Amino acid sequence: MKSRFARIGQTADSIPHVNQELAMADLAFVVTTIAVFALVALIARGVTKL
């Protein structure tokens, strides 16, 4: 039983690979958000030229 509670008490900071995966997910979200805004800006610029 003791090991079961030890696993529950672990945080993302105590597990390095999970922390790295969370950082990569955050980076992917930021890059995707910037790409979407850039695409919307290009579409808006193209619409104004019509």
Secondary structure as GFF3:
##gff-version 3
##sequence-region A 1 50
A	DSSP	alpha_helix	2	8	.	.	.	ID=ss1
A	DSSP	three_ten_helix	12	14	.	.	.	ID=ss2
A	DSSP	alpha_helix	16	48	.	.	.	ID=ss3
###
